[in-house]
Amino acid sequence: MGDKVPPLVRDSEYKYQLSVLRNLYSALSSSLFIITHLPSSILHQSTPLANMSFHLSAENIRVEEDHVLVADLEVGDGSRRHAVVDLNVHLGNNNGHFQWDGHNFSETARGVHFAIEGGGQVPVLRAELRDEEGNWESRDVNLAERIINENGHFVFQQ
């Protein structure tokens, strides 16, 4: 009653699928062989940390003087390096809002506070920023949006 597929079509489909699986198995086996047979000197050498969210590879993160981000950042070999970046060079205040690529946010800020927040471990800078009318606005910015750890150094990304 149902549609019957001629045996010849089923056989050719089966053979094609089997061929695809064999090729996939062969490619995976070759890759695994290469990985498991690399010299131990290559497998165990340290690699520089690049483009890593700074807070995921840092200890003792804090903001000093309301605008200086300080931390001990991990270097590729597992050691740590003391790092400092002046947030006033990268963050501004645009009418009561944090603005990346601005400057000197702290000159019109009060109550500056840094914390790692939430289940996502987000590095958040909070402050009240003065707007053009003199009002104070509570604002925050995720520092991981633009700041990374590059082999133990804070690097600002555009």
Salt bridges, closest charged atoms under 4 A:
GLU59 OE2 - ARG80 NE 3.32
GLU64 OE2 - ARG62 NE 2.86
ASP72 OD1 - HIS82 ND1 3.35
GLU74 OE1 - ARG80 NH2 3.96
ASP86 OD1 - HIS67 ND1 2.70
ASP101 OD2 - ARG146 NH1 3.45
GLU117 OE1 - ARG126 NH2 2.74
GLU128 OE1 - ARG110 NH2 3.34
GLU137 OE1 - ARG139 NH2 3.70
ASP140 OD2 - ARG126 NH1 3.13
